Amino acid sequence: MASNQQHRIRRRLLSLAHFIGLAIAMIIILLPGFWIVLSSLRPTVEIMAKPAIWIPQDLSLDAYVAMFGKVGQGGIPVWSYFRNSLVISVTSTAIAIAIGMAGGYAFARFRFKGKSGLFLGFMLTRTVPGIALSLPLFIIFARVGIIDTHFGLILAYVALNVPFTIWLIDGFFRQVPKDLAEAAQIDGCTRWQAFWQVEFPLAGPGIASAGIFAFLTAWNEFALASQLTRSVNSKTLPVGLLDYTSEFTIDWRGMCALAVVMIVPALTLTFLVQKHLVSGLTSGAVKG
Amino acid sequence: MATVSLKKLVKKYGELEVVHGIDLEIADREFVALVGPSGCGKSTTLRMIAGLEDVSGGTILIGGREVNELPPRERNISMVFQSYALYPHMTVRENMGFSLKIAKRPQDEIDQRVNEAAQILSLNELMDRRPSQLSGGQRQRVAMGRAIVRHPEVFLFDEPLSNLDAKLRSQMRTEIKKLHAKVQATVVYVTHDQVEAMTLADRIVIMRDGYVEQVGTPDQVFKHPATRFVAGFIGSPPMNLFEATIDSGNVVFANGDAIPLPARFKANVSTGKKVTFGLRPDDLFPTGHGIGSGTTDDVFKRDLNVTITEPLGNETLVFFDFAGRDWVSRMLNPRSLAAGESLGVTFDLSQAHLFDATTGVSLSDRKA
């Protein structure tokens, strides 16, 4: 009896320790985000105070009011930036997913010459830091005349995302047994119908997650965007953060407020899509 | 009407030829099993009939119509896959109705035909489940249901039972046989299990390395194997097959032990001929414990030592040491035996087989 009790106590202590450990990890992960939200509500004096003021004394939404206010009263063209970000991210994601699906499917299903070399080539492009390409890109874009356009940035982001989406979607199509598409063809589908009726729905969660990654990459990208955009025509939200820096000062509160405005749509999207990301849909297709 | 004919059918992967000009005529409503060890080209042949593999040479006719270049959907066939290949994102009902939905049939016709198939396979309880919620045997039945809903002219089965356990397999075997009797379609059935082929098929096609070794009824391939390979492949436990040389009316084995040359081969083989001697376990039995005991004169009797016994209840497989090899025999109405025991054994030579040692071809006159 005594040893049984002992084990029960030990198990409870262990699960308590797990809980505490996980809680600490979560706090560490969430703290920066929380600090951004908090800073967006506090006056600069309090943010910059030394020693730090841990308990907020003075919370207000002034920064948000000012941000959406008139130019000259701390206002910045948030709506333009937001629109640019949205147009560029959504369009580049849609294109990257379309190419990624076609490419991923080809890599997963077909044999062709130079397949592994090509695949490796795609992966190698991921090893090049994007910032290293910014100057050549800038020069080329300037020559062609697509600096400060949606098109230019969309093109850059598609190129950035395609290798990754191909790689990810290839993996998901590989998990869909080939037999299923064959069964569908015998059941009367054309190859095209077999893809849309059977393979696409099964790889759907994977394609959605590739979409999220592509979207977030485009939505958050700063280095290339800061080079390739100039004005409200094409500046995205991350570049918009620079509006809060001037020669001698940085408006931390305003910057944090804009950061929050940026985070909210990305967070919402991820939250909406994540429940569709549950894998394991394919189990039961073949023996298992 | 759906006959299936293969004429000089060839499949190549690049330079590698895996099916070498197969000829086969399958009659309407016939149940034909393609059987052979893995890699013999049987599945590839089936997939060519289905249209899932390109044909490298030769012709495939279904119902007299050449289908070489037709996509699977235009061949009026159904296929049951080894993996079942059920659509995981659809319920059983949707799985079974899928082909009709694609063909844009009216909903009430789909319902009616799906229910009809469900009735035949007793799937009614499972119609709203997903494949992942079904057991192996149930998935198998759904896969068959999906195949029969289409009312195809030809059913193709690709090792449909090999993912099931032994008991379920024999159950499903019966169901497939019943199904064939009910739907009256032509069936091409691929399996590596000779028992499945023997029990189900009207005719068996035994394949090896991309060639057809023999085509015949189960009885023909069992009793009159055309080659040594067929003799060894069909039947369980397998035929006793040992190398020997003919020497003045005797079959002499490597260690010098000899058996009289079976009477029916006397005219066909001459002294010095290298042969493979074959005798089924059924035709080799402890004297008084066999099937054919006393029905033929052409027998050879000898006292041999038992090495191992495998009791199966109604019969016992008894292994004897003879000619330096283990020979397996079937003992009916068995009694318990001890290893090392000496026992009178009858070789029913009227049922013996001789094959050419180099070509493997049967030396028998009797044509299969």
Interface residues (C-beta under 8 A of the other chain):
Chain A: P177 D179 L180 E182 A183 A184 Q185 I186 D187 G188 C189 T190 R191 Q193 Q197 V198 P201 L202 L281 T282 S283 G284 A285 V286 K287 G288
Chain B: A50 G51 L52 P71 P72 R73 I77 S78 M79 F81 S83 Y84 A85 L86 Y87 P88 H89 F98 S99 I102 A103 R130 P131 S132 Q133 L134 G136 R139 R146 R150 N163
